[in-house]
Amino acid sequence: MNAISSLEEFQNLLSREQAVLFYCSTPTCGVCTSIKPKIIRLMNEEFPQMKLYYIDIEALPEVRGQLSVYSVPAILGYFQGKELIREARNFGIMELASKIDRYYRMIFE
């Protein structure tokens, strides 16, 4: 999972990638560190063509404000440049997989 380092990089990814998932978190979030490997495994096994990126919202307050992410962990899914998935704080991996699968199949299958 690559990390986003600026708002410009985030915007460039949206215009360049067909499907991308952003994992928003902070280094001190305990829940975030436990769920992160599950998200990585899910993406590698079930959605290999979708890119996954990490956003440290403490380090990038301009991105946090632009995306309106105020609680962590937060997952933002973009397909063809449009945000179609947003999960924050309490969400299940299987629920997330189901939501991603719906749009992923339209683009990649």
Contact map, one row per residue, 1 for C-alpha under 8 A:
1110000000000000000000000000000000000001000000000001110000000000000000000000000000000000000000000000000000000
1111000000000000000000000000000000000000000000000001110000000000000000000000000000000000000000000000000000000
1111100000000000000000000000000000000000000000000000111100000000000000000000000000000000000000000000000000000
0111111011000000000000000000000000000000000000000000111100000000000000000000000000000000000000000000000000000
0011111010000000000000000000000000000000000000000000001000010000000000000000000000000000000000000000000000000
0001111111000000000000000000000000000000000000000000000000010010000000000000000000000000000000000000000000000
0001111111100000000000000000000000000000000000000000000000010110000000000000000000000000000000000000000000000
0000011111110000000000000000000000000000000000000000000000000000000000000000000000000000000000000000000000000
0001111111111000000000000000000000000000000000000000000000000000000000000000000000000000000000000000000000000
0001011111111100000000000000000000000000000000000000000000000000000000000000000000000000000000000000000000000
0000001111111110000000000000000000000000000000000000000000000000000000000000000000000000000000000000000000000
0000000111111111000000000000000000000000000000000000000000000000000000000000000000000000000000000000000000000
0000000011111111100100000000000000000000000000000000000000000000000000000000000000000000000000000000000000000
0000000001111111110100000000000000000000000000000000000000000000000000000000010110000000000000000000000000000
0000000000111111100000000000000000000000000000000000000000000000000000000000000110000000000000000000000000000
0000000000011111110000000000000000000000000000000000000000000000000000000000000000000000000000000000000000000
0000000000001111111100000000000000000000000000000010000000000000000000000000000110000000000000000000000000000
0000000000000101111100000000000000000000000000000100000000000000000000000000011110000000000000000000000000100
0000000000000000111110000000000000000000000000001110000000000000000000000000111110000000000000000000000100000
0000000000001100111111000000000000000000000000000111100000000000000000000000111000000000000000000000000000000
0000000000000000001111100000000000000000000000000111100000000000000000000011110000000000000000000000000000000
0000000000000000000111110000000000000000000000000001111000000000000000000011100000000000000000000000000000000
0000000000000000000011111000000000000000000000000001111000000000000000001111000000000000000000000000000000000
0000000000000000000001111100000000000000000000000000011110000000000010011111000000000000000000000000000000000
0000000000000000000000111110100100000000000000000000011110000000000000011100000000000000000000000000000000000
0000000000000000000000011111100100000000000000000000000111000000000000011000000000000000000000000000000000000
0000000000000000000000001111100010000000000000000000000100000000000000000000000000000000000000000000000000000
0000000000000000000000000111110000000000000000000000000000000000000000000000000000000000000000000000000000000
0000000000000000000000001111111110000000000000000000000000000000000000011000000000000000000000000000000000000
0000000000000000000000000001111111000000000000000000000000000000000000000000000000000000000000000000000000000
0000000000000000000000000000111111100000000000000000000000000000000000001000000000000000000000000000000000000
0000000000000000000000001100111111110000000000000000000000000000000000011000000000000000000000000000000000000
0000000000000000000000000010111111111000000000000000000000000000000000000000000000000000000000000000000000000
0000000000000000000000000000011111111100000000000000000000000000000000000000000000000000000000000000000000000
0000000000000000000000000000001111111110000000000000000000000000000000000000000000000000000000000000000000000
0000000000000000000000000000000111111111000000000000000000000000000000000000000000000000000000000000000000000
0000000000000000000000000000000011111111100000000000000000000000000000000000000000000000000000000000000000000
0000000000000000000000000000000001111111110000000000000000000000000000000000000000000000000010000000000000000
0000000000000000000000000000000000111111111000000000000000000000000000000000000000000000000010000000000000000
1000000000000000000000000000000000011111111100000001000000000000000000000000000000000000000000000000000000000
0000000000000000000000000000000000001111111110000000000000000000000000000000000000000000000000000000000000000
0000000000000000000000000000000000000111111111100000000000000000000000000000000000000000000000001000000000000
0000000000000000000000000000000000000011111111110101000000000000000000000000000000000000000000000000000000000
0000000000000000000000000000000000000001111111110000000000000000000000000000000000000000000000000000000000000
0000000000000000000000000000000000000000111111110000000000000000000000000000000000000000000000000000000000000
0000000000000000000000000000000000000000011111110000000000000000000000000000000000000000000000000000000000000
0000000000000000000000000000000000000000011111111100000000000000000000000000000000000000000000000000100100000
0000000000000000000000000000000000000000001111111110000000000000000000000000000000000000000000000000000000000
0000000000000000001000000000000000000000000000111110000000000000000000000000000000000000000000000000000000010
0000000000000000011110000000000000000000001000111111000000000000000000000000000000000000000000000000000100000
0000000000000000101110000000000000000000000000011111100000000000000000000000000000000000000000000000000000000
1100000000000000000111100000000000000001001000000111110000000000000000000000000000000000000000000000000000000
1111000000000000000111100000000000000000000000000011111000000000000000000000000000000000000000000000000000000
1111000000000000000001111000000000000000000000000001111100000000000000000000000000000000000000000000000000000
0011100000000000000001111000000000000000000000000000111110010000000000000000000000000000000000000000000000000
0011000000000000000000011110000000000000000000000000011111110000000000000000000000000000000000000000000000000
0000000000000000000000011100000000000000000000000000001111111011000010000000000000000000000000000000000000000
0000000000000000000000000100000000000000000000000000000111111001000000000000000000000000000000000000000000000
0000000000000000000000000000000000000000000000000000000111111000000000000000000000000000000000000000000000000
0000111000000000000000000000000000000000000000000000001111111111000000000000000000000000000000000000000000000
0000000000000000000000000000000000000000000000000000000011111111100000000000000000000000000000000000000000000
0000001000000000000000000000000000000000000000000000000000011111110000000000000000000000000000000000000000000
0000011000000000000000000000000000000000000000000000000010011111111000000000000000000000000000000000000000000
0000000000000000000000000000000000000000000000000000000011011111111111000000000000000000000000000000000000000
0000000000000000000000000000000000000000000000000000000000001111111110000000000000000000000000000000000000000
0000000000000000000000000000000000000000000000000000000000000111111100000000000000000000000000000000000000000
0000000000000000000000000000000000000000000000000000000000000011111110000000000000000000000000000000000000000
0000000000000000000000000000000000000000000000000000000000000001111111000000000000000000000000000000000000000
0000000000000000000000010000000000000000000000000000000010000001101111110100000000000000000000000000000000000
0000000000000000000000000000000000000000000000000000000000000001000111110000000000000000000000000000000000000
0000000000000000000000000000000000000000000000000000000000000000000011111100000000000001100000000000000000000
0000000000000000000000011100100100000000000000000000000000000000000011111100000000000001100000000000000000000
0000000000000000000000111100101100000000000000000000000000000000000000111110000000000001100000000000000000000
0000000000000000000000111000000000000000000000000000000000000000000010111111000000000111100000000000000000000
0000000000000000000011110000000000000000000000000000000000000000000000001111100000001111000000000000000000000
0000000000000000000011110000000000000000000000000000000000000000000000000111110000111110000000000000000000000
0000000000000000001111000000000000000000000000000000000000000000000000000011111000111100000000000001000000000
0000000000000100011110000000000000000000000000000000000000000000000000000001111111111000000000000000000000000
0000000000000000011100000000000000000000000000000000000000000000000000000000111111110000000000000000001000000
0000000000000110111000000000000000000000000000000000000000000000000000000000011111000000000000000000000000000
0000000000000110111000000000000000000000000000000000000000000000000000000000011111100000000000000000000000000
0000000000000000000000000000000000000000000000000000000000000000000000000000011111110000000000000000000000000
0000000000000000000000000000000000000000000000000000000000000000000000000001111011111100000000000000000000000
0000000000000000000000000000000000000000000000000000000000000000000000000001111001111100000000000000000000000
0000000000000000000000000000000000000000000000000000000000000000000000000011110000111110000000000011000000000
0000000000000000000000000000000000000000000000000000000000000000000000000111100000111111000000000000000000000
0000000000000000000000000000000000000000000000000000000000000000000000000111000000001111111000010000000000000
0000000000000000000000000000000000000000000000000000000000000000000000111110000000000111111000000000000000000
0000000000000000000000000000000000000000000000000000000000000000000000111100000000000011111000000000000000000
0000000000000000000000000000000000000000000000000000000000000000000000000000000000000011111100000000000000000
0000000000000000000000000000000000000000000000000000000000000000000000000000000000000011111110110000000000000
0000000000000000000000000000000000000000000000000000000000000000000000000000000000000000011111110000000000000
0000000000000000000000000000000000000110000000000000000000000000000000000000000000000000001111111000000000000
0000000000000000000000000000000000000000000000000000000000000000000000000000000000000000000111111100000000000
0000000000000000000000000000000000000000000000000000000000000000000000000000000000000000001111111110000000000
0000000000000000000000000000000000000000000000000000000000000000000000000000000000000010001111111111000000000
0000000000000000000000000000000000000000010000000000000000000000000000000000000000000000000011111111100000000
0000000000000000000000000000000000000000000000000000000000000000000000000000000000000000000001111111110000000
0000000000000000000000000000000000000000000000000000000000000000000000000000000000001000000000111111111000000
0000000000000000000000000000000000000000000000000000000000000000000000000000100000001000000000011111111100000
0000000000000000000000000000000000000000000000100000000000000000000000000000000000000000000000001111111110000
0000000000000000000000000000000000000000000000000000000000000000000000000000000000000000000000000111111111000
0000000000000000000000000000000000000000000000000000000000000000000000000000001000000000000000000011111111100
0000000000000000001000000000000000000000000000100100000000000000000000000000000000000000000000000001111111111
0000000000000000000000000000000000000000000000000000000000000000000000000000000000000000000000000000111111111
0000000000000000000000000000000000000000000000000000000000000000000000000000000000000000000000000000011111111
0000000000000000010000000000000000000000000000000000000000000000000000000000000000000000000000000000001111111
0000000000000000000000000000000000000000000000001000000000000000000000000000000000000000000000000000000111111
0000000000000000000000000000000000000000000000000000000000000000000000000000000000000000000000000000000111111
